[in-house]
Amino acid sequence: MSTLALGQAFGRVPHRWTADSISLAPVVHDHERVNDSHAHEAACVLLMLNGEYRETAALRSFRYERFTAVYHPPGIEHQDVIGAPGVRLVVFEFRPDLLEGAETNRSKLRSLRDVTGSRAAWDLLKLYRDAPDSDPLDFEVRALQLIAAMAPLARETPRDLPSAQRAREYLHENFRRPVKMTDLARAASTHPVYLGQMFRQHFGETVGDYVKRLRVRAAVEQLSNSDLPLAEIAFEHGFCDQSHFHRVFKKFAGVTPAEFRREFS
């Protein structure tokens, strides 16, 4: 297994922005391929902009959709599979020793974590969008703020449980519909009373918040590439109404759906 140093990547890197022990770059694969199993020396977040991409890491498989974002701790082995359309990723890397002496302990950064739809994911997207026009100090300040926000999301969690993975898969397939704990527990082969506690211990958030993040990510995809009315997008992705969509979206993305559309369409 190879280990890539900070700033190294398989694929084409059109641009790179750096600060002390921090790197941000788009990584582009133009063709279908399977990368060799490898690890990164630094911690990294992969955010997919477009294309077709799957990876296996820590005995877990992730099929990336547009704006999927996954945090990887340093040294974790993973393998990438790029589909026929290729893929364009944003790769944000940092060395955890940046946190030495800070209140945020770097030991919190040891767990693989799907951070799709979180505030940190949208802050990363904004940092990438603004990087070409940012002065070095502004870039470094925002990058450090992003690292501090990432640490609580990537705290250590219990070992992988098949029931937790089945619950996760069920939610990814059904998040646009009303989700019932009894149906989720049946899919996970566990008891509904135990499920909520188990899910929070394993993924670090409630079932409800996990579903909301999935809905926000899916809504973002439509906001960025269509002119559909906000009310129609809200209904399609399982929100009660446009007002509910507005509140949940702002909680997770930090901006309203209309503001996001203006910034990223």
GULOTOR-53552 format. One line per field, with one value per residue: residue in three letters; x, y, z of N, C-alpha, C in turn. Coordinates in steps of 0.1 Angstrom, whole numbers, plus 5000, padded with zeros to 4 digits. Atoms other than C-alpha are relative to their C-alpha. Layout:
<nodes>
residu <- ALA:...;
n.xx <- X:...;
n.yy <- Y:...;
n.zz <- Z:...;
ca.xx <- X:...;
ca.yy <- Y:...;
ca.zz <- Z:...;
c.xx <- X:...;
c.yy <- Y:...;
c.zz <- Z:...;
</nodes>
This chain:
<nodes>
residu <- MET:SER:THR:LEU:ALA:LEU:GLY:GLN:ALA:PHE:GLY:ARG:VAL:PRO:HIS:ARG:TRP:THR:ALA:ASP:SER:ILE:SER:LEU:ALA:PRO:VAL:VAL:HIS:ASP:HIS:GLU:ARG:VAL:ASN:ASP:SER:HIS:ALA:HIS:GLU:ALA:ALA:CYS:VAL:LEU:LEU:MET:LEU:ASN:GLY:GLU:TYR:ARG:GLU:THR:ALA:ALA:LEU:ARG:SER:PHE:ARG:TYR:GLU:ARG:PHE:THR:ALA:VAL:TYR:HIS:PRO:PRO:GLY:ILE:GLU:HIS:GLN:ASP:VAL:ILE:GLY:ALA:PRO:GLY:VAL:ARG:LEU:VAL:VAL:PHE:GLU:PHE:ARG:PRO:ASP:LEU:LEU:GLU:GLY:ALA:GLU:THR:ASN:ARG:SER:LYS:LEU:ARG:SER:LEU:ARG:ASP:VAL:THR:GLY:SER:ARG:ALA:ALA:TRP:ASP:LEU:LEU:LYS:LEU:TYR:ARG:ASP:ALA:PRO:ASP:SER:ASP:PRO:LEU:ASP:PHE:GLU:VAL:ARG:ALA:LEU:GLN:LEU:ILE:ALA:ALA:MET:ALA:PRO:LEU:ALA:ARG:GLU:THR:PRO:ARG:ASP:LEU:PRO:SER:ALA:GLN:ARG:ALA:ARG:GLU:TYR:LEU:HIS:GLU:ASN:PHE:ARG:ARG:PRO:VAL:LYS:MET:THR:ASP:LEU:ALA:ARG:ALA:ALA:SER:THR:HIS:PRO:VAL:TYR:LEU:GLY:GLN:MET:PHE:ARG:GLN:HIS:PHE:GLY:GLU:THR:VAL:GLY:ASP:TYR:VAL:LYS:ARG:LEU:ARG:VAL:ARG:ALA:ALA:VAL:GLU:GLN:LEU:SER:ASN:SER:ASP:LEU:PRO:LEU:ALA:GLU:ILE:ALA:PHE:GLU:HIS:GLY:PHE:CYS:ASP:GLN:SER:HIS:PHE:HIS:ARG:VAL:PHE:LYS:LYS:PHE:ALA:GLY:VAL:THR:PRO:ALA:GLU:PHE:ARG:ARG:GLU:PHE:SER;
n.xx <- 5008:4993:5005:4998:4997:5009:4999:4999:5013:5003:5008:4995:5002:4999:4997:4998:4998:4993:4996:4992:5005:5013:5001:5013:4998:5008:4993:5008:4998:5008:5004:5003:4988:5000:4987:4995:5002:4990:5004:4994:4992:5008:5014:5005:5014:5003:5013:5002:5007:5008:4994:5004:4989:5003:4988:5002:4991:5004:5010:5012:5000:5007:5003:5001:5009:4995:4999:4996:4987:4996:4988:4991:4988:4987:4996:5010:4999:5012:4999:5010:5005:5005:5009:4997:5000:4989:5005:4993:5000:4993:4992:4995:4991:4993:4993:5007:4991:5004:5009:4993:5002:5013:5010:5005:4989:4999:5004:5014:4999:4996:5011:5006:5014:5007:5004:5009:5011:4997:4995:4986:4999:5003:4989:4990:5004:4998:4985:4995:5005:4994:4985:4993:5000:4997:4986:4995:5004:5014:5001:4995:5010:5012:4997:4999:5014:5006:4994:5006:5014:5000:4996:5011:5008:4992:4996:5000:5013:4998:4996:5011:5010:5008:5014:4998:4998:5013:5008:4995:5003:5014:5002:4995:5009:5014:5000:5010:5013:5001:4993:5006:4990:5003:4995:4986:4996:5002:4989:4987:5001:4998:5013:5001:4996:4986:4995:4997:4988:4989:4997:4993:4986:4991:4998:4998:5011:5013:5005:5006:4990:4994:5010:5000:4988:5001:5010:4994:4990:5008:5006:4989:4997:5010:4998:4988:5000:5013:5007:5012:5004:4996:5011:5000:4988:5003:5009:4993:4990:5006:5002:5015:5004:4989:4995:4992:4988:4991:4995:4990:4989:4991:4993:4989:4992:4996:5007:5014:5000:4999:4987:4991:5002:4993:4985:4994:5007;
n.yy <- 4988:4988:4989:4987:4989:4988:4994:5010:5006:5006:4991:4987:4989:4988:4989:5004:4989:5005:4992:5008:5013:5001:5001:5001:5001:5009:5012:5004:5012:4998:5013:5011:5007:5004:4996:5009:4997:4990:4992:4987:4997:4990:5001:4994:5001:5000:4995:5002:4990:5007:5013:5013:5003:5009:5004:5009:4996:5005:5010:4993:4996:4988:4996:4986:4992:4987:4994:5009:4996:5010:4997:5012:4997:5003:5014:5010:5006:5000:5002:4991:5005:4988:5005:4996:4985:4994:4994:4988:4999:4990:5007:4991:5007:4992:5009:4998:4993:4986:4998:5001:4989:4994:5006:5011:5010:5007:5014:5001:5000:5013:5009:4998:4995:4994:4987:4995:4991:4993:4987:5001:5004:4988:4990:5005:4996:4986:4997:5004:4990:4987:5001:4992:4985:4998:4998:5012:5000:5004:5014:5008:4998:5007:5014:5004:5001:5013:5011:5000:5004:5015:5009:5006:5009:5011:5006:5015:5007:5014:5008:5002:5010:5003:4994:4986:4998:5002:4989:4990:5003:4998:4986:4995:5005:4996:4987:4990:5004:5000:5011:5004:5008:5014:5005:5000:5010:5012:5001:5001:5013:4997:4995:4986:4994:5000:4995:4986:4999:5006:4991:4988:5004:5004:4990:4988:4991:5007:5005:4989:4991:5007:4999:4986:4997:5006:4993:4987:5003:5002:4988:4992:5004:4994:4986:4995:5002:4999:4988:5004:4992:5006:5009:5013:5007:5004:5012:5011:5006:5005:4990:4998:4989:4992:4994:5010:5001:4988:5002:5011:4997:4989:5006:5009:4994:4987:4990:5005:5006:4989:4995:5010:5000:4988:5001:5012:5006;
n.zz <- 5000:5000:4992:5007:4991:5001:5014:5011:5004:5013:5008:5004:4990:5008:4991:4986:4991:4988:4989:4992:4998:5006:5015:5006:5015:5008:5006:5012:5008:5013:5005:4991:4995:4986:4994:4990:4986:4996:4988:5000:4988:4993:4999:5012:5003:5015:5004:5015:5007:5011:5005:4994:4991:4989:4993:4988:4989:4987:5002:5004:5014:5002:5013:4999:5009:5000:4987:4989:4994:4991:4994:4999:4991:5006:5000:5003:5013:5008:5014:5007:5013:5007:5011:5014:5002:4993:4988:4995:4986:4993:4990:4989:4992:4990:4990:4987:4990:5000:4989:4988:4991:5001:4992:5008:4999:5013:4999:5005:5014:5004:5005:5013:4998:5011:4996:5011:4996:4988:5001:5004:5015:5008:4998:5009:5014:5001:5000:5013:5009:4997:4999:5010:4997:4986:4997:4992:4986:4999:5003:4989:4989:5003:4999:4985:4994:5005:4993:4987:5001:5004:4989:4993:5009:5002:4987:5000:4999:4998:5011:5010:4997:5012:4999:5002:5014:5006:4998:5009:5014:5001:5000:5013:5010:4997:4992:5006:4995:4986:4995:4987:4993:5001:5013:4999:4991:5007:5010:4993:4992:4986:4994:5001:4988:4999:5012:4999:4992:5008:5012:4995:4996:5011:5010:4993:5001:5000:5013:5006:5005:5011:5011:5004:5008:5013:5007:5004:5011:5012:5004:5005:5014:5009:4999:5007:5014:5006:4996:4994:4988:4987:4994:5007:4996:4986:5000:5007:4991:4987:4990:4998:5008:5004:4988:4993:5008:4997:4987:4999:5009:4994:4989:5005:5010:4995:5009:5004:5014:5011:4999:5006:5014:5006:4999:5006:5012;
ca.xx <- 5000:5013:5010:5005:5022:5003:4995:5000:4971:4961:4946:4951:4954:4946:4951:4963:4960:4982:4989:5010:5003:4971:4962:4931:4928:4905:4915:4902:4900:4889:4885:4873:4899:4905:4932:4955:4948:4965:4964:4971:4997:4974:4938:4916:4880:4868:4839:4825:4815:4804:4810:4809:4829:4829:4854:4859:4875:4875:4853:4827:4817:4806:4789:4794:4766:4770:4782:4789:4817:4836:4863:4893:4917:4954:4967:4934:4936:4911:4905:4888:4867:4861:4832:4831:4822:4853:4850:4859:4867:4876:4904:4910:4940:4956:4981:4964:4995:4980:4957:4985:4979:4945:4913:4902:4922:4935:4925:4889:4901:4905:4872:4861:4829:4804:4799:4776:4752:4769:4778:4815:4808:4792:4820:4844:4825:4825:4863:4869:4847:4864:4900:4910:4902:4913:4945:4968:4959:4921:4925:4945:4920:4890:4908:4917:4881:4870:4894:4881:4845:4855:4869:4837:4821:4850:4852:4858:4828:4822:4833:4812:4780:4761:4728:4741:4752:4718:4701:4723:4717:4679:4680:4700:4674:4643:4652:4628:4598:4585:4607:4592:4614:4596:4605:4640:4644:4630:4656:4684:4672:4671:4645:4631:4638:4674:4678:4678:4705:4726:4724:4735:4764:4776:4771:4772:4738:4701:4683:4663:4693:4709:4678:4678:4714:4706:4676:4696:4724:4698:4681:4714:4720:4687:4693:4726:4715:4678:4653:4626:4605:4617:4583:4586:4621:4610:4581:4603:4628:4605:4602:4567:4565:4587:4590:4602:4627:4640:4645:4663:4684:4697:4705:4727:4740:4742:4723:4687:4679:4675:4708:4725:4710:4723:4758:4763:4739;
ca.yy <- 5000:5034:5065:5099:5129:5162:5176:5143:5128:5103:5122:5157:5187:5219:5243:5241:5265:5260:5273:5259:5221:5227:5219:5225:5214:5200:5165:5154:5120:5122:5085:5053:5037:5019:5034:5012:5009:5038:5060:5097:5110:5139:5140:5148:5155:5145:5164:5153:5180:5158:5124:5089:5077:5049:5041:5014:5024:5009:4980:5006:5014:5048:5056:5093:5115:5151:5170:5139:5147:5122:5129:5104:5103:5101:5067:5050:5026:5031:5023:5045:5034:5061:5055:5060:5098:5104:5125:5160:5161:5188:5175:5194:5181:5191:5176:5170:5184:5218:5212:5207:5229:5239:5232:5209:5177:5160:5126:5135:5133:5095:5083:5080:5101:5109:5147:5151:5180:5193:5229:5219:5204:5237:5258:5236:5243:5280:5280:5262:5287:5317:5304:5320:5355:5350:5365:5339:5351:5349:5315:5302:5317:5301:5268:5266:5274:5245:5222:5232:5226:5191:5178:5173:5155:5131:5120:5083:5060:5024:4996:4990:4972:4954:4967:5003:4999:4984:5013:5037:5020:5020:5058:5065:5046:5061:5096:5114:5095:5097:5075:5054:5039:5006:5002:5013:4989:4961:4969:4970:4937:4954:4967:5002:5011:5002:5016:5053:5050:5027:5050:5080:5062:5049:5079:5107:5122:5113:5094:5126:5148:5122:5122:5160:5161:5137:5157:5190:5174:5162:5195:5213:5193:5206:5241:5243:5230:5237:5265:5245:5265:5261:5247:5220:5211:5210:5186:5164:5158:5151:5185:5194:5227:5255:5271:5238:5235:5270:5263:5230:5241:5272:5251:5227:5249:5282:5300:5298:5278:5310:5323:5290:5291:5326:5317:5283:5278;
ca.zz <- 5000:4991:5013:4996:5012:5018:4983:4964:4945:4919:4890:4875:4898:4878:4908:4944:4973:5004:5038:5066:5066:5046:5010:4990:4953:4927:4916:4882:4867:4830:4825:4841:4864:4897:4918:4939:4976:4993:5024:5029:5053:5062:5073:5043:5032:4997:4983:4949:4925:4896:4880:4892:4922:4947:4975:5001:5034:5068:5056:5045:5010:4999:4966:4961:4947:4939:4970:4990:5015:5035:5061:5062:5092:5085:5074:5066:5037:5009:4973:4947:4917:4891:4866:4829:4831:4852:4884:4898:4935:4959:4982:5015:5034:5067:5092:5126:5144:5135:5165:5190:5220:5209:5228:5200:5207:5176:5190:5179:5143:5142:5128:5092:5089:5062:5066:5036:5041:5072:5078:5074:5039:5027:5043:5023:4991:4998:5006:4973:4954:4970:4970:4936:4949:4985:4999:5017:5052:5046:5030:5060:5086:5069:5065:5102:5111:5089:5106:5140:5128:5114:5146:5165:5135:5133:5169:5176:5173:5182:5159:5127:5134:5105:5119:5118:5082:5072:5088:5069:5036:5042:5049:5017:4997:5014:5028:5004:5019:5054:5075:5104:5131:5129:5092:5098:5127:5105:5078:5104:5121:5155:5180:5175:5211:5208:5173:5181:5207:5186:5156:5176:5192:5159:5136:5162:5154:5155:5128:5122:5117:5094:5072:5071:5059:5031:5021:5021:4999:4974:4974:4968:4936:4922:4935:4917:4883:4878:4880:4897:4923:4959:4969:4943:4954:4991:4983:4961:4989:5018:5035:5049:5031:5018:5053:5068:5039:5046:5083:5079:5050:5068:5099:5079:5051:5070:5042:5029:4997:4977:4989:4980:4946:4939:4951:4935:4905;
c.xx <- 5009:4994:5004:5003:4990:5002:5001:4986:5001:4991:5007:4996:5002:5005:5003:5002:5005:5002:5009:4993:4986:5000:4986:5002:4989:5008:4990:5005:4991:4995:4997:5013:4997:5014:5005:4996:5011:4994:5006:5007:4992:4985:4994:4984:4999:4986:4998:4992:4991:5007:4995:5012:4995:5014:4997:5011:4995:4988:4986:5001:4991:4998:4997:4990:5005:5000:5001:5013:5003:5014:5008:5011:5013:5003:4990:5001:4987:5003:4989:4997:4994:4992:5004:5000:5012:4994:5009:4998:5006:5007:5006:5008:5007:5007:4994:5009:4997:4992:5008:4999:4987:4990:4994:5011:5000:4996:4985:5000:5003:4990:4996:4986:4995:4994:4992:4989:5002:5004:5015:5001:4997:5010:5011:4997:5002:5015:5005:4996:5008:5015:5007:5002:5004:5015:5005:4995:4985:4998:5004:4990:4988:5003:5002:4987:4993:5005:4994:4985:4999:5002:4989:4992:5008:5005:4999:4986:5002:5003:4987:4991:4992:4987:5001:5001:4987:4991:5004:4996:4985:4997:5004:4990:4986:4999:4990:4986:5000:5006:4994:5011:4998:5005:5015:5006:4999:5012:5013:5000:5003:4987:4999:5005:5015:5006:5005:5013:5012:5005:5008:5014:5009:5003:5001:4989:4987:4996:4994:5009:5007:4991:5000:5012:4999:4990:5006:5010:4993:4994:5010:5003:4990:5001:5011:4999:4986:4993:4986:4996:5005:4989:5000:5012:4998:4991:5007:5009:4996:4998:4985:4995:5013:5006:5009:5014:5010:5007:5011:5012:5009:5007:5012:5010:5005:4994:4986:5002:5002:5014:5010:4999:5007:5015:5006:4993:5010;
c.yy <- 5012:5011:5013:5011:5011:5006:4990:4994:4992:5010:5014:5010:5013:5012:4994:5013:4994:5010:4990:4986:4998:5000:4999:5000:4992:4989:4994:4987:5000:4987:4990:4994:4995:5003:4989:5004:5009:5007:5014:5003:5010:4996:5007:4998:5000:5004:4999:5011:4994:4988:4988:4994:4991:4998:4990:5004:4995:4990:5006:5004:5012:5002:5015:5005:5014:5007:4991:5004:4990:5004:4987:5004:4996:4985:4990:4995:5001:4998:5007:4993:5011:4994:5006:5016:5007:5007:5013:5001:5013:4992:5010:4991:5008:4990:5003:5007:5015:5003:4998:5012:5007:4993:4988:4989:4992:4986:4999:4998:4986:4991:5005:5005:5006:5014:5007:5009:5008:5014:5000:4997:5013:5010:4996:5004:5015:5004:4997:5011:5013:5000:5008:5015:5003:5003:4989:5000:4996:4985:4991:5001:4991:4985:4994:5000:4988:4988:4999:4995:4985:4991:4993:4989:4987:4993:4984:4994:4985:4993:4999:4989:4998:5007:5015:5003:4997:5011:5012:4998:5002:5015:5006:4997:5007:5014:5010:4997:5002:4987:4996:4991:4985:4994:5000:4989:4986:4998:4997:4987:5003:5006:5015:5008:5002:5008:5015:5003:4995:5009:5012:4997:4997:5011:5014:5010:4991:4995:5012:5010:4994:5001:5014:5003:4994:5008:5014:4997:4998:5013:5010:4997:5007:5015:5005:4998:5000:5013:4996:5009:4993:4991:4986:4991:4995:4988:4988:4993:4998:5011:5003:5011:5009:5007:4990:4998:5011:4999:4990:5003:5010:4994:4992:5007:5014:5012:4995:4993:5010:5006:4990:5000:5011:4998:4989:4995:5002;
c.zz <- 5000:5009:4993:5010:4998:4986:4989:4997:4988:4992:4997:5010:4993:5009:5014:5008:5013:5011:5008:5003:4995:4985:4996:4984:4994:4995:4990:4994:4987:4995:5011:5005:5014:5005:5010:5014:5005:5013:4997:5013:5009:5002:4987:4999:4985:4998:4985:4994:4989:4996:5006:5008:5011:5008:5011:5010:5013:5000:4997:4986:4998:4985:5000:4990:5000:5013:5012:5005:5011:5006:5002:5010:4993:5000:4997:4986:4993:4986:4992:4987:4993:4988:4987:4998:5006:5013:5003:5015:5005:5012:5010:5010:5011:5010:5014:5010:5000:5013:5013:5009:4999:5009:4993:5000:4987:5000:4995:4985:4995:4993:4986:5002:4987:5005:4990:5006:5013:4997:4995:4985:4992:5002:4991:4986:4998:5000:4986:4990:5001:4999:4989:5003:5014:5002:5009:5014:5001:4997:5013:5012:4998:5000:5014:5006:4995:5007:5014:5000:4997:5012:5008:4992:4999:5013:4999:5003:5003:4987:4991:5005:4987:5001:4997:4985:4992:5002:4991:4986:4998:4999:4986:4989:5002:5006:4994:5005:5015:5006:5014:5006:4999:4987:5000:5009:4993:4990:5006:5008:5014:5005:4999:5012:5001:4988:5001:5007:4993:4989:5004:5005:4988:4990:5006:4998:5000:4986:4993:4993:4988:4987:4994:4992:4986:4991:4995:4988:4987:4995:4994:4986:4991:5000:4991:4985:4994:5005:5006:5012:5013:5006:4994:5005:5015:5000:4995:5010:5014:5011:5000:4991:4998:5013:5008:4992:5003:5013:5001:4992:5006:5012:4996:4991:5004:4992:4996:4986:4989:5000:4994:4985:4993:5000:4991:4987:4988;
</nodes>
